[in-house]
Amino acid sequence: MKTPDLRKLNHAVTLADAGSYARACERLHLSQSALTRSIQALERELGMTLFDRSKRGVFATRDGEEVLVRARGLLLQAASLQQHVRLLKKGEQGRLAFGVGPAMPGLFLPELLVRINQALPALSVDVTVEAISQLVELLRQELIEFFVADIRQLTPQDLGVFDTRVLVTLAPAFFVRRDHPLTRQSAPDLTALGQYPLLSPHHRRYPSSDQAEGERDSLGRVYCNDLATLRKMVLETDSVLVGLEPMIRQELQQGTVVALPLKDTRHREPSQISWVSLAGRTPSAAARFCHEQLRRLLSESTD
């Protein structure tokens, strides 16, 4: 048996509801001959009579009533599917899962989620804040659609598999509290910096040959993904924070934290905050919305 198409099923349901060909044709905007051909074709495909015709009108047969019950369910599901597809195309429904690298949430995440919620309130959003290595695995398994991180931490092999788009380039700096001993020097160097513990939102791996003497002599490092913890430590200890200005913008504006004017710039390679997704995959409408909002937010953060 040939599977009946939804158009013919809709014609049959409309005819049953209308009770006559004339009224059904008005509702469907069809000629009576066209509707008759459609119903007859459906009956041939199903191998049964769906309607009895009399002077009093058109009535579904016993078998026809059973078929029409199922047909109504299919038509409702089809309408629901069409509506769901319309919303998906607009990014207004469905699920969006993405990742955010260490220290990135403070740059944009709260503002991004606010914009998503305001524009796409029916969208389910699942955010994972993890180390880059974990985000890479989640993306490979397609458990997330994309992640945002500093791509300097990706391996050459990862860069060959993923599609990366730089959203913004930010130069890192060294931050201390305003009454830190280093602020008494006009231009401290890395040797002076190495006399104090360093704070970092993620591990920075440098070949030993490239390390400055001051860095090797550093008292130690604290690696922590939580920016609130790093802010507290830089405010209450002699530690030096290695990070990006937007991470500590409020403290800089309040004057409780200052950036050090270091002479040595070897360890100030710009961070490339980037969008990372699987190469060759079409992004969802919700992901495209996120990409545009991220681009705007990060552009605003550097103005």
N, C-alpha and C positions, 0 to 999 in steps of 0.2 A: 504494500500500500504506500502510495506517495504521501509524504508528510504535508498536510494542508498548510498553506501560508496564512499569516496573521490577517492579511487583508480580507481573504474570503471568510475567515472566522468572524471578523468584525462585521461583515455584511450579514452573516447569519444571525448574530446576536442582535444587531440593529433591527432586522426583520422580525425577530421574535418579540422584541420590545414594542415595536410599532404596531404589529398585528395586521399590517397590510403592506402590499408592495408600494402603493402610492405614498403612504406616510414615510416608509423607510427610504424611498428614493429622495424625498425632500430632505431628510436628515443627512443622507449620504451625498447629496448633490450628484446623483447618478440617474441615468435614464432607466426606465423600467426594463427595457430589453437587456441592458448591461447588468442590472442586478439579477435578473432571471438567469442569465448565462453564468454568473458567478455562483449562484446557489446550486444550479444544476451541476456545474463542474465540481463543486465541493461534495455533493452527494455521490457523484461518480467516483471521486477519489476515495471516499470513505466506504463506498459499497453499501450504502443504506439511505433510506428516505428520511430526511430531517423534518420536513414540513408536510402537513395535510392542507390542501387548499379547498375552500368552499366559498359559497356566496357570503357567508358571515365573516370571512376573513381568512387569515393564515394562522395555523396553530402548529406548534412543535409536536412531533410524534413522541411516543414514549422513549424510543432510542434517541431521538433528537434532543429531548430534554436533558438526557445524560451527557450528550456531547456538548450541549450549550453550557452546562455547569462547568465542565473542564475548560471550555473555550473562554468563558469569562475570566477564569483564573489566569489563563495564559495571557490574555489581553491586559489584565491588571499588572502582571509581572513585566510584560513588555513595556507598558507605560512607565512603570517604576524604573526599569532599566534605562529607558530614554532620559528620564529626569536625572538619574544618577550620572549618566554620561555627560549630560549638559553641565551638571555641577562639577564633575571631575575636570571637564575642559576649562572651567573657570577657576579651578583650584578651590572650590567652595565646599568640597566634601571629600571623604576618603581619609587616608592616614599618611602622614609625612614623618619619616624617621631620618634623623641626621645626627652627625657627631660634631663635637667642638673640642679642639685641642687644649692642652694645658694653658692656663692663664688667658685664654681667649674669651671666656664668658664675660669678664669685666669690660671687655672692649665693646661688646654689642649685644650680648644675648638677652638681657632683660628688655631692652628697647625693641629688639627683633620680635620677641614673643608677644609684646604688647601690640605691635603692628599686625602680626598674624591674627591675633585674637580679634582685633577690631575689624579687619577686612574679611577674615574667613572664620567666623565664629563656629561653624559646623565642622571644621577640619580638626581631626585628631592629630596631635603633635607629640612625638616621642624623641626627646633630646638625650644624647649620651655624651657626657663630659669624661674623656678618657685620655690616656697617653696615646701618642701617635701610633705606636706599634699595635695597640688594641684597635684603634679606629681603622687601620689598614686591614686588619683581619675581618672586622665587621663589614667593611665595604666589599672585600673580596667575596664574602658569603652573601652579599646583598641584603644584609640585615639592616643597613642604613643606605639611603640613596646618595648621600654626599657627606663630606665633613669639611670643616673650616679650620685651618691650622697654618703654621709657618712651614712652608714646603722645604726649607733648608734642612729639615729633619727627615725628609724622605730619602730613601736610597735610590740610586740610579735605576735599579730594577723596578721599583715602584713607579718612578716617573715614566717608565716605558709602558706600564699597564694602565695608568690612570690619566684622565683628562684633568689638567690643572689650569686654573685661570687666576692670575694674580688680581686680588681685589684692591690691595693698597700696600705700599712699601713704607715701612716705618724704621727709622734709625733708633737703635737702643741707646740707653744712656745709663749713668750711674747716679743713684739718688740716695740722699742721706737726710736726717733730720736737720732743721735749720741751725741748731747749736752744736752740730757734730764737729769734732776737732779738725777734720779735713776742710771745713769751710773757712778756717783761718789761713789756709794757704791759697795764694792767688791762682795757681794752676797746678794742683797735685798730679803726680805721675803714677804709673801702675805700681812702682815700688812702694810708694806711700799707701796706695790703696790696699796692697797686700798685707798691710799690718792690721787689717780689720776683717772680720767675718763677712762673707758675701752671701747674699740672698738671691735665689733665682727661681723663677716659676717653672723652669724645666732644665734638664741637664744639658749643658753646653759642652760638647766634646771637641777639644782641640788637640791636634797632634802635639806630643811632648816637645818637639823641636820648635813649635810655634809659640809655646808658652812663654810669657814674659817672666822674668825673674821675680817680679813682685807678685805675680799670680801663684808661682810655685811656693812662695813663702807665706801665702795667705793662711790665716789661722784656721780656715775651714769654710765650708759652704753649707747652706741649708737649702734643699730643693723642696719646694712645696707648691702644689697647684692652686691652693686656696689664697686668693688675693687679699682677703680680709686679714688672714694670718700674717702675710708678708707686710701689709701696711702697718699692723700693730708692732711688728718687730722693728721695722725701720724707724718708727716713731719713738720706741721705748728702749732701743739698744744702740750700740755703735756700729751695727751692721750696715753694709752698703748693698742696696738693691740694684741688681742688673735687670733692667726691664724697659718697657715702652711707656712713653709719656701718658697715653690714655689710661693706663692701668692705675695711675696715681694722680690723675688730673685734679681731683677735688683737693687733695692735700697740697698740691702745687699752687692752686688758686688761693688757698687759705694761707699759704706761706709757711706751713708747718714742715714741709719737705722742699728741698732744693736739688737741682741737678748740678753735678760736679763738672767744671770745665776742664776735663782731662786733656793733657798734652798728647798722650799716646792714643791713636785711633785704630790700632790693629784689631781690637776686639769689638769694633762697632760696625760690623757688617750688617747692612739693613735686613730687617725681617720682612719676608714676603708672605703676608697674610693672604692665603689663597683658598679658592674653592676647589675641592678635589672630588671627582666622581669617576665612575667606571667609563673607560673610553668606549665609544660606539653605542652608548645607551641613550635613548631619548628621555629627557627629564620630564617629570610630571609638571602639570600646570602649577601646582603648589610649590614645587622646587624652583620653577622659573620665577615665581613671585618672590620667594626667599632670596634668590640671587640678586634681583633688582633692589630689594630692600637692604640687603647687606652692602651692596655697592654704595647705596646712598648713605647708609649709617656710617660706614667707615670713611667715606669722603667727608662727611660732616665732622667726624671726630678729628680729622687732621686739618680742618680749616682754621 
